[in-house]
Amino acid sequence: MAEPTPLTGGCLCGSVRYEATPDDREGYYCHCRMCQLAFGNTRVAWFNLPKDRVRWLSPPTYFASSKIARRGFCNRCGTPLSFEYHESKNMDIGVGSLDDPSAMRPVVHYSIETRLANWHADDGLPGKRLDEVTTIADRWKSAYGDDVQPGVQAARKD
């Protein structure tokens, strides 16, 4: 089987550039409040891939958005680019930062409990609540305690 062709992308001003080689061309929408705030939008389109399948040609600056994760962005133009849990082998890249965002297709909505109903267009894709993804819920509990409500309020208490 041939190696997939790398996808290229970067920020608005061109200061941060990357090559990414995901195994597939599937992405997802995240509706969590943290992503809404980080992007200044109602949801974020991401694609997930192993960290070792991303090559930063010029690296982003990082913001620790919680005890358990960081977000990459351009410190010149402000474009948000990536999200990664510290202890994960995978990371997310923003679909909109690709040179050709049409190379990806959405397959699911995550964090639908914080989806903004008046901004949601029903596209027939399945949805998952954040608390249904046990690996994510467990990361939050490990860092913030068993009674944590994952999200902005817990992270801002740091």
DORORO-621907 format. One record per residue (C-alpha): residue number from 1; residue in one letter; z, y, x. Coordinates in pm, 1 decimal, decimal comma. Last residue first. Example, Ala and Ser with C-alpha at 12.3 -4.5 7.8 and 13.67 -1.06 7.14 Angstrom:
<torkes>
torke k: 2 | r: s | c3: 714,0 | c2: -106,0 | c1: 1367,0
torke k: 1 | r: a | c3: 780,0 | c2: -450,0 | c1: 1230,0
</torkes>
This chain:
<torkes>
torke k: 158 | r: d | c3: 3761,0 | c2: 2663,3 | c1: -590,6
torke k: 157 | r: k | c3: 3817,5 | c2: 2750,8 | c1: -958,0
torke k: 156 | r: r | c3: 3451,6 | c2: 2852,3 | c1: -988,9
torke k: 155 | r: a | c3: 3342,1 | c2: 2490,9 | c1: -950,0
torke k: 154 | r: a | c3: 3547,8 | c2: 2370,7 | c1: -1247,7
torke k: 153 | r: q | c3: 3423,8 | c2: 2652,5 | c1: -1470,4
torke k: 152 | r: v | c3: 3059,6 | c2: 2605,9 | c1: -1368,1
torke k: 151 | r: g | c3: 3023,1 | c2: 2238,8 | c1: -1441,2
torke k: 150 | r: p | c3: 3190,9 | c2: 1904,2 | c1: -1485,0
torke k: 149 | r: q | c3: 3487,2 | c2: 1906,8 | c1: -1726,8
torke k: 148 | r: v | c3: 3756,1 | c2: 1765,1 | c1: -1501,4
torke k: 147 | r: d | c3: 4035,6 | c2: 1544,2 | c1: -1640,6
torke k: 146 | r: d | c3: 4008,4 | c2: 1279,2 | c1: -1368,3
torke k: 145 | r: g | c3: 4046,9 | c2: 1522,4 | c1: -1079,9
torke k: 144 | r: y | c3: 3827,0 | c2: 1781,7 | c1: -906,7
torke k: 143 | r: a | c3: 3648,6 | c2: 1608,3 | c1: -617,3
torke k: 142 | r: s | c3: 3671,1 | c2: 1243,5 | c1: -722,7
torke k: 141 | r: k | c3: 3629,9 | c2: 1333,5 | c1: -1088,5
torke k: 140 | r: w | c3: 3313,5 | c2: 1534,8 | c1: -1018,1
torke k: 139 | r: r | c3: 3159,2 | c2: 1254,5 | c1: -812,0
torke k: 138 | r: d | c3: 3254,3 | c2: 999,8 | c1: -1081,0
torke k: 137 | r: a | c3: 3077,7 | c2: 1203,5 | c1: -1352,0
torke k: 136 | r: i | c3: 2763,4 | c2: 1210,4 | c1: -1136,1
torke k: 135 | r: t | c3: 2763,4 | c2: 835,5 | c1: -1068,9
torke k: 134 | r: t | c3: 2850,1 | c2: 768,6 | c1: -1434,9
torke k: 133 | r: v | c3: 2540,0 | c2: 934,1 | c1: -1580,4
torke k: 132 | r: e | c3: 2628,9 | c2: 922,3 | c1: -1950,4
torke k: 131 | r: d | c3: 2868,5 | c2: 1217,2 | c1: -1901,8
torke k: 130 | r: l | c3: 2570,2 | c2: 1441,0 | c1: -1819,4
torke k: 129 | r: r | c3: 2410,4 | c2: 1365,5 | c1: -2157,1
torke k: 128 | r: k | c3: 2068,4 | c2: 1204,2 | c1: -2151,7
torke k: 127 | r: g | c3: 1744,7 | c2: 1294,2 | c1: -2330,0
torke k: 126 | r: p | c3: 1420,5 | c2: 1112,3 | c1: -2405,1
torke k: 125 | r: l | c3: 1089,8 | c2: 1300,7 | c1: -2401,6
torke k: 124 | r: g | c3: 923,8 | c2: 1374,7 | c1: -2734,8
torke k: 123 | r: d | c3: 824,8 | c2: 1727,4 | c1: -2636,8
torke k: 122 | r: d | c3: 1059,9 | c2: 1907,9 | c1: -2872,9
torke k: 121 | r: a | c3: 1050,3 | c2: 2270,9 | c1: -2761,3
torke k: 120 | r: h | c3: 1399,5 | c2: 2381,3 | c1: -2663,8
torke k: 119 | r: w | c3: 1480,5 | c2: 2751,2 | c1: -2635,2
torke k: 118 | r: n | c3: 1667,6 | c2: 2785,4 | c1: -2968,0
torke k: 117 | r: a | c3: 1854,7 | c2: 2461,8 | c1: -2897,0
torke k: 116 | r: l | c3: 1988,2 | c2: 2569,2 | c1: -2558,6
torke k: 115 | r: r | c3: 2055,8 | c2: 2242,0 | c1: -2377,2
torke k: 114 | r: t | c3: 2420,9 | c2: 2215,0 | c1: -2275,0
torke k: 113 | r: e | c3: 2481,4 | c2: 1867,3 | c1: -2423,0
torke k: 112 | r: i | c3: 2128,2 | c2: 1777,5 | c1: -2309,3
torke k: 111 | r: s | c3: 2247,9 | c2: 1742,7 | c1: -1952,9
torke k: 110 | r: y | c3: 1928,4 | c2: 1566,0 | c1: -1849,5
torke k: 109 | r: h | c3: 1580,9 | c2: 1574,0 | c1: -2012,6
torke k: 108 | r: v | c3: 1333,4 | c2: 1296,3 | c1: -1926,9
torke k: 107 | r: v | c3: 978,5 | c2: 1212,7 | c1: -1806,4
torke k: 106 | r: p | c3: 828,2 | c2: 1539,0 | c1: -1679,0
torke k: 105 | r: r | c3: 497,4 | c2: 1521,5 | c1: -1490,0
torke k: 104 | r: m | c3: 432,5 | c2: 1625,4 | c1: -1131,2
torke k: 103 | r: a | c3: 105,6 | c2: 1719,5 | c1: -954,6
torke k: 102 | r: s | c3: 78,7 | c2: 2011,8 | c1: -1198,9
torke k: 101 | r: p | c3: 326,8 | c2: 2197,2 | c1: -978,4
torke k: 100 | r: d | c3: 53,9 | c2: 2247,0 | c1: -715,2
torke k: 99 | r: d | c3: 194,8 | c2: 2459,0 | c1: -430,7
torke k: 98 | r: l | c3: 530,1 | c2: 2315,8 | c1: -532,0
torke k: 97 | r: s | c3: 816,6 | c2: 2561,0 | c1: -585,8
torke k: 96 | r: g | c3: 794,2 | c2: 2523,7 | c1: -964,3
torke k: 95 | r: v | c3: 883,8 | c2: 2154,8 | c1: -937,9
torke k: 94 | r: g | c3: 1221,5 | c2: 2246,0 | c1: -788,1
torke k: 93 | r: i | c3: 1324,3 | c2: 1989,1 | c1: -527,3
torke k: 92 | r: d | c3: 1604,3 | c2: 1741,3 | c1: -589,1
torke k: 91 | r: m | c3: 1794,5 | c2: 1536,5 | c1: -333,2
torke k: 90 | r: n | c3: 1857,0 | c2: 1173,6 | c1: -245,9
torke k: 89 | r: k | c3: 2073,3 | c2: 986,7 | c1: 5,7
torke k: 88 | r: s | c3: 2379,1 | c2: 1123,3 | c1: -169,1
torke k: 87 | r: e | c3: 2715,5 | c2: 1215,5 | c1: -16,6
torke k: 86 | r: h | c3: 2666,9 | c2: 1592,8 | c1: -11,9
torke k: 85 | r: y | c3: 2499,3 | c2: 1610,8 | c1: -352,4
torke k: 84 | r: e | c3: 2168,2 | c2: 1791,9 | c1: -327,3
torke k: 83 | r: f | c3: 1980,7 | c2: 2072,9 | c1: -499,6
torke k: 82 | r: s | c3: 1664,0 | c2: 2246,4 | c1: -387,0
torke k: 81 | r: l | c3: 1434,8 | c2: 2547,8 | c1: -404,8
torke k: 80 | r: p | c3: 1583,4 | c2: 2863,8 | c1: -557,2
torke k: 79 | r: t | c3: 1364,3 | c2: 3164,7 | c1: -464,9
torke k: 78 | r: g | c3: 1578,0 | c2: 3454,3 | c1: -340,8
torke k: 77 | r: c | c3: 1304,5 | c2: 3652,4 | c1: -160,8
torke k: 76 | r: r | c3: 1456,0 | c2: 3667,4 | c1: 190,6
torke k: 75 | r: n | c3: 1745,5 | c2: 3422,2 | c1: 178,1
torke k: 74 | r: c | c3: 1515,3 | c2: 3153,5 | c1: 42,8
torke k: 73 | r: f | c3: 1713,9 | c2: 2893,4 | c1: -149,0
torke k: 72 | r: g | c3: 1883,7 | c2: 2556,8 | c1: -104,0
torke k: 71 | r: r | c3: 2162,1 | c2: 2442,6 | c1: -335,2
torke k: 70 | r: r | c3: 2474,1 | c2: 2254,1 | c1: -229,5
torke k: 69 | r: a | c3: 2686,2 | c2: 1981,2 | c1: -377,6
torke k: 68 | r: i | c3: 3028,4 | c2: 1817,0 | c1: -409,0
torke k: 67 | r: k | c3: 3285,1 | c2: 2093,4 | c1: -367,4
torke k: 66 | r: s | c3: 3068,1 | c2: 2319,6 | c1: -583,2
torke k: 65 | r: s | c3: 2766,5 | c2: 2553,3 | c1: -557,0
torke k: 64 | r: a | c3: 2780,0 | c2: 2547,2 | c1: -177,1
torke k: 63 | r: f | c3: 2488,0 | c2: 2783,5 | c1: -107,6
torke k: 62 | r: y | c3: 2227,3 | c2: 2686,1 | c1: 148,3
torke k: 61 | r: t | c3: 1960,6 | c2: 2882,9 | c1: 334,5
torke k: 60 | r: p | c3: 1620,4 | c2: 2720,5 | c1: 337,3
torke k: 59 | r: p | c3: 1442,7 | c2: 2558,1 | c1: 630,1
torke k: 58 | r: s | c3: 1101,4 | c2: 2639,5 | c1: 779,2
torke k: 57 | r: l | c3: 875,6 | c2: 2335,8 | c1: 798,3
torke k: 56 | r: w | c3: 1141,1 | c2: 2147,3 | c1: 600,7
torke k: 55 | r: r | c3: 1043,0 | c2: 1781,7 | c1: 591,4
torke k: 54 | r: v | c3: 1149,1 | c2: 1597,9 | c1: 278,7
torke k: 53 | r: r | c3: 1120,8 | c2: 1217,2 | c1: 258,9
torke k: 52 | r: d | c3: 1446,1 | c2: 1174,3 | c1: 456,1
torke k: 51 | r: k | c3: 1632,7 | c2: 1337,3 | c1: 169,1
torke k: 50 | r: p | c3: 1518,4 | c2: 1059,2 | c1: -63,2
torke k: 49 | r: l | c3: 1340,6 | c2: 1189,8 | c1: -374,3
torke k: 48 | r: n | c3: 1409,4 | c2: 1362,7 | c1: -703,3
torke k: 47 | r: f | c3: 1180,8 | c2: 1597,1 | c1: -891,9
torke k: 46 | r: w | c3: 1317,8 | c2: 1899,0 | c1: -1071,1
torke k: 45 | r: a | c3: 1224,4 | c2: 2123,2 | c1: -1366,9
torke k: 44 | r: v | c3: 1506,4 | c2: 2363,6 | c1: -1441,3
torke k: 43 | r: r | c3: 1637,1 | c2: 2477,7 | c1: -1778,3
torke k: 42 | r: t | c3: 1706,5 | c2: 2797,0 | c1: -1975,8
torke k: 41 | r: n | c3: 1642,3 | c2: 3019,2 | c1: -1675,1
torke k: 40 | r: g | c3: 1825,4 | c2: 3235,3 | c1: -1423,9
torke k: 39 | r: f | c3: 1758,4 | c2: 2964,5 | c1: -1164,6
torke k: 38 | r: a | c3: 2115,2 | c2: 2914,8 | c1: -1038,6
torke k: 37 | r: l | c3: 2260,5 | c2: 3012,2 | c1: -1377,7
torke k: 36 | r: q | c3: 2060,1 | c2: 2759,5 | c1: -1578,6
torke k: 35 | r: c | c3: 2114,4 | c2: 2499,8 | c1: -1306,3
torke k: 34 | r: m | c3: 2491,5 | c2: 2544,0 | c1: -1333,2
torke k: 33 | r: r | c3: 2479,0 | c2: 2538,1 | c1: -1713,9
torke k: 32 | r: c | c3: 2318,7 | c2: 2196,1 | c1: -1715,1
torke k: 31 | r: h | c3: 1974,7 | c2: 2174,9 | c1: -1880,6
torke k: 30 | r: c | c3: 1800,5 | c2: 1969,7 | c1: -1614,4
torke k: 29 | r: y | c3: 1437,0 | c2: 1880,6 | c1: -1681,7
torke k: 28 | r: y | c3: 1290,2 | c2: 1581,8 | c1: -1507,3
torke k: 27 | r: g | c3: 1019,3 | c2: 1485,7 | c1: -1261,3
torke k: 26 | r: e | c3: 779,9 | c2: 1199,6 | c1: -1206,1
torke k: 25 | r: r | c3: 503,0 | c2: 1194,8 | c1: -944,9
torke k: 24 | r: d | c3: 609,8 | c2: 876,8 | c1: -770,4
torke k: 23 | r: d | c3: 743,5 | c2: 766,6 | c1: -432,6
torke k: 22 | r: p | c3: 814,6 | c2: 1127,0 | c1: -336,2
torke k: 21 | r: t | c3: 665,7 | c2: 1265,4 | c1: -14,5
torke k: 20 | r: a | c3: 779,0 | c2: 1623,6 | c1: 33,8
torke k: 19 | r: e | c3: 643,0 | c2: 1882,3 | c1: 276,4
torke k: 18 | r: y | c3: 831,6 | c2: 2208,5 | c1: 306,2
torke k: 17 | r: r | c3: 802,6 | c2: 2586,0 | c1: 344,1
torke k: 16 | r: v | c3: 1054,2 | c2: 2871,6 | c1: 346,5
torke k: 15 | r: s | c3: 931,4 | c2: 3218,8 | c1: 449,2
torke k: 14 | r: g | c3: 635,8 | c2: 3208,2 | c1: 209,3
torke k: 13 | r: c | c3: 741,4 | c2: 3509,6 | c1: -0,2
torke k: 12 | r: l | c3: 766,7 | c2: 3316,7 | c1: -328,0
torke k: 11 | r: c | c3: 929,1 | c2: 3007,1 | c1: -179,8
torke k: 10 | r: g | c3: 787,5 | c2: 2678,6 | c1: -64,2
torke k: 9 | r: g | c3: 559,3 | c2: 2390,8 | c1: -139,0
torke k: 8 | r: t | c3: 365,5 | c2: 2095,5 | c1: -11,0
torke k: 7 | r: l | c3: 320,4 | c2: 1748,0 | c1: -156,3
torke k: 6 | r: p | c3: 273,4 | c2: 1461,4 | c1: 86,0
torke k: 5 | r: t | c3: 5,1 | c2: 1201,8 | c1: 8,0
torke k: 4 | r: p | c3: 161,0 | c2: 867,8 | c1: -79,5
torke k: 3 | r: e | c3: 160,4 | c2: 606,4 | c1: 201,5
torke k: 2 | r: a | c3: -99,9 | c2: 340,2 | c1: 136,1
torke k: 1 | r: m | c3: 0,0 | c2: 0,0 | c1: 0,0
</torkes>
